[in-house]
Amino acid sequence: MTELKERFSLADEIGTRDLWGEARRRAAAPEGPPRSLEWPPSIGRRIAIVGVAFAVFAVAVVFAWDLSHPEPGPRPRPAPAVDLAAELPEGWSELPAPPEVRSGAATAWTGSQLLVWGGYEYVGSNEDPDEGGFAYDATSRRWEPLPPSPLAGRSDPAFAWTGRELLIWGGWDGGFRDPPYFDDGAAFDPVAETWRMLAPAPIEGRSAFSVWTGKELIVWGSRERAGRRLDGAAYDPVTNAWRPIADGPTDITDGSAVWTGEEMIVFGAALDGNNHADTPTAIAAAYDPVTDTWRELPPSDLSPQAMTAEWVNGELIAWDYDHASSAYDPESNAWRTLTDVPLRFFECRPKIVATSRTVFGEFCGKTVVFSPEEDAWHRIPMPSPDPPGGCCSIVEPATAGDVVLVSTHFYGKSLEAVDRRMFAYNPPDVIQTDVRGEVLEPEPFIPQGAERDGDHIRLPVVFPDGTRATLVYPIALDIASLGVQPDISYVFLDDPAPRYPIVFLQDPNASIEEFVEGTEPAGFVAGSYPGIEVWEMSERWQKHRQLFQGHWVRLHLPSWTVLIALGDVDDAEEVFVSLEIQEIERFPVVGAIGRLALADGFGESEGAQLSFGDAAAEPDVVSQLDATIFLSPDGCTGGTDVNGTYGSACLANGSVFASIYGDRDFVASVVDGLRVVETSAAPGSACIDARGSTHRDRARSVAEAFLAMRIEGASEDELATALSLRGLASWRDPLSGLPPLREGYASSEIVFVDGPLPIVPNGGPLAFEIGTRLRTVAGGEVSETVAVVPGTNLSGDRCEFVVAGARSGLDGP
């Protein structure tokens, strides 16, 4: 049987066409004279007979083999290459959405297709890696599934495009097996639409660093922090064979691998399970596949935490956790410092991809580019809506020639097809930036009224809750030029969650396209309020804010367009009546009555805030410029803190909290140089201050009215009249313009006065509380308490009395 197999093997080696040609030639040859028969045949004749018999047998075998194994036709031709950079306009374009947005997938641009295999779609927790894939055809602009693969699902494998095949090896199974790493691989041919298994590798399974050299797929090391490895191997797809490579000189578990044309550089650091690094900075090593040797690069100045790198224009461009950036030149074997990446710090991991023209980066859903010609980073916000920072956006970039294809989705409680999108970024020849080097964003609101005071600037500001303050800072800081964005949200007192954003757009005729659905309002506020529009909230915004019946009330101020979010369109009239929004010195100011109160607290609590350097109009979204100062009148305790690109300061004796982001020099200069002083007191009452209330002007106005009338000898009945709806025509606070009561309330009565009566103007410090009961037109009641105590104002001056605001049912908790 073995001999028969060997003969069939020999038959396989016979040139089939030549054999048949020989048979035809012999058949056509003239027949020779007959030969006399010999028996027994001679040895030579025996050999000849056996040879002829075997030839006939071989011909029959080959004939049968041809019938059952027809010769394959020519390999299908690959599709013509697509030059997306020539087809698409400069900047951003939207392409058909992908079936899924895969993280940790193997991807490749073939010249006409984007291949995506494996990985997982993140929706808020650990997901099981997928064993399928799909391809985007740039010619037909369609997505199609890939043929089934022989590999199990995995994420973060080593992969490379050879020019003909997508090679995939190793990877992580998501932690569902023991061990959770694969040691097999496969290759996909997109033209033939076939898979083949790779030969077994001489190393154990892992999620490795990898590069394609043009001839070999090199895999090295491991991204597993608990199981570090220094070994590796190289795979040649032509011979379908592996070779071991020399062990590396140092551990690296987190980072990137790039191919320079001569060497593989692995850049990063070795971290443990607690994110502690072995080295004080990020490190790198280079492998030469020709000599099978490694060399260690000089250490960088970058953080060993969460770093990424790519190769462009003859340099390694690296970016770290603190948004610092450096470039490594192999010829000089030295690093040089680049400009910081113009993004604000969050708990995210940066990632970048490179084309021949640029480096494209992503961090917390925010996107940037590095221009080798300008040697600088630029912020390039994605098309509306720019994904919010720090939450609910996944961005997966992949290069396609000189264009970057960016798949993105919002995640959360659910994920629908509408959440998935794909954009193409075609870098322009010249990136249009402003004077600070940032890609142009919406025109900021520049506050007026700044005055020079020696070497400092005094800049008066008004917070969205009516709090007034003056910023004092060195001229060199030039804070006013950063522009300021007011932010605040409101809540229902009987149902404090969720918070409803109030969006301020700088321009009374600003476009609201990204916030609304449709081109016409869905209706108008009921009652006697003609022309106040109600718009349906866009589906994307509904999901972003979890307001699935969301609408907006649209208002116009002299300098602003205002959008007030509604959870239910039936609330439009109550919300409109209960929120008074006006403009004071060009700043928008909001007051709340009835069941509504302004949100209280800093940051995610969405209380009153002024954001300098932030051009985003939404309370929970910032544009992440490189210099941003967030100021909140919510109050604070403690001093100052500076930690690289972030700093905080407790200003004005604990009345204003500052949170500062930017490069190290900017953060340090703001913490050292910014002061806040109080300027909101009424004329003649310079020591009146308002603290602890979400509506400080309201609390101060009530207390001032009480004090003024008691000092003048007014009775409690007269005071009650002044504080009631009937007193609106005769008394308003001269600074804020806010009345003690507003439309919607029928009357007010004083419930108690806890303190010395009568009040003597110069009889020493005053301390008392005023308790009132407010009755609404609808018949409800709201209690309010305003406290007046001795204290220190925002300027640090000792005062006979300070309006503390207390806890007010009228103004919110």
Phi, psi and omega in degrees: 000320179296319180296322179296318177299320179296322179293319176298324179295318177298320179298324179298332183275348180287136176292110188301312183296323179294320180297313178294326178296319178295320179297316179295321180298317182290325179293328182276346183290145178297144184286130181281170179295150181294146178256148178290144180283140177239133175212128358288148182294154177290167180301317180298320181290326177300316180298319180296317180299315179299320180297316180296318180299317181293324179298317178297317178299318182294320178299317180297318180298313182296321178299314179296321179296320179297321181293322183271342181229075180299145181297128182297149178284181180296148180298138179303145179281140177294154179295149178301145179297147179247122178268090182296329180297328179277331184277326187264151176291162177295150180088214186266142171223149177258134180245171180305140184292144179284159176298323176212158175253101188272131170261146179068023183268161168275127183230154178202141171259118184273350188114336178220348182226148168257116179266136178225122179223141176074204184073195183209158176259116185279127179233014175127355178207181179290127181249154178285124179302148185265147179262002179255178179202179180205166184227141173259120180268113184289342179282311181270350184056045180227153173261138177224148178289150173278154174301154180304140183263154175279359183262150172286156180298143182199162175236160177053046175280168165285138180206160179196152172258123185270351191105343179225327184227154168265113179269137179224132177214143175069206180116177186245141183267006180093005179088018183265354179235175175222108000283159186271012184247146182263151177238016179246172180203169180209165178234137179246128177259107184288339178284311178279348183056047181229154174250154169218147178281145175277154174299152179300140181274154181274014180232162181284161181296151183184174166253105194254164166284145184208153173215162172250124184270352190105339178231327186226151167267115178261127175240138183209150172068198181204144176272004179277117184291329182275345182228071185289147182221144178249355184268172180191183181205163179234136184246130177255112182290341179289316180264354184053046184224150177254158168222138175294152175243164181299147177295144178287163185274349186205155177284137169218124180247335183232128179155211186218155173238137180227157176250125184269351189107339178228329185225155165265123175255126174253118184242134179162220181199164175259120181242156174259187183294345178257017179066023175272130183266150177288334185237154181289339178225170174292146183234175180204155174219151183237138180244131177256110183290341180287314181264354182055047181227156178247157168218147177270136178274156174299145181296147178273177173263007186274159180293144175280003181263130168045075181240163180212158182207155175213165182250125178206139173055037175080013181222153170271118179260121185238149185219133184246182184301327182268009180070015169283156185216144179216163178233138178248131179250114181298329182294317179269351183051048184214155176260152170224150185277136175253174175296149176296149176291127189281062177227158178272149183290135169218175175276080180219169177247122179288154173213147182221156171227157185233141167251184178288346186250337189199169171247129181251130183235156179222141179206117180054037180083357179260146189239144181219164171228150172251124180262113178299326180296318180270348182057042185208155174269150176222143175281130178230086182304138177291162179303155184304139352275133175301122186304137181294147182285140172080353183209135158069023176222134175244130181234122182237102180271151174211141182277146176222083188070233179269006181249150175252124175265125188238109174268140184212150173209155172267140179239168181164225182291334180212164179221120181242167183302326183294340180284341184267132178216159173225133179240157172244132176249114179255103187301129176289160178296323179232124179274120180282119181232165176270188187294339180266007178084008179269145173299137188302130177239182182304149179302127181280161173276116179261112182294149180260171174093007178293136179231145178276135178227087185067238180268010184237164174248135172252119185237108177285140179223159177231122179284160182299341177268006179097351177297135179251147177203165175236127176273135178237124185206158178299147181305322184296335180294323177051050184297323183302325183291344177292337186081155184227141177240118175280142180221140174193156175230170178232164179224165168266130184300324181274358179206078191291354176237139003274181172270142182250118185288147168248116187260127179250118179253124184289099180140121180297342179244029183297148176290136177248017187305318185287346184261339191241163175256131178087177182248000180228149178298151179281346180168199182223157177297132181290172180087200184268057180228072186295139172083000179275109191278148171241126182244145174288135179287140179299151182300322180295320179288324176302316180289322181298319182260004182057039177244086192278356170240031192291144173220171175234143163262129183255128178235160176235127170253168180306326183242000189220152161258132184241130174244122180253118183287142176237137173282332182217133182298335179292346180272000189303312184293315181298316181296316181297318181289327187271350177247120174259117182241121181224176182242124179237114183053041177075356174271136174284137181231138184240137170237150183228139177224180177066224180282355185261147173217156176283144178299147185239135177121166186261153172069239184296342176289343173064034171285186182301137184203142169244126185245108179273125183095004183249118181262000180279139187270356185262141182301328185254016181227134175238155183274353174058052170285173186280353179222106184222134178235122177254124180244131180230134176274018183287345179093165184195170173228157179100187184248235182243159180211132178232126180222080179066248184270012176225145175210160176219156180211139175259109191250165174054050178054038176088010182268337183228130178257134178243132175238124191237133176233148178154194176288168189301319182294319181295314181301313181296320182291326178290314180299321181283328192252342186273132171232158177233130178234157186271136178224017189263002182292151179288156178305134178082357181228056189298340182264003177286131180225156181232123180222152169084356180248147177285352179223077192293321179299320178299311181298316180295320181297316180297314181295320179297318179299316179298313183297314183299315183286325179290321178296327179279357177090017180290152179277168178294329177294318179295322179295317180299322178296318181296329181272359183263176180301329182291340181271001184300320185292334187256350183213129172217151177293126186294334182273306185274337185076008182274131176278160176300324176231161178226179182305138182111347178244140184265322184198168177218143174224148177279124180271319179202159169230113182257098181159182184289132174224141353287161179277129178258127187306315184243035183267020179104180182302147181250143175209117178197171175233146176247124176250128181231157174238124182254133178252131181273162177300328182282357178099358178278173180229144176227130179264148180219139175232129177240127181255142176235121184221158172294153180176199183238134181277182184295337178277353181091007180277141176283130185238155176291328174211149178229128176284115186268345176084322179053203182255119191243122174293333179291317190258357179111163183292000000 
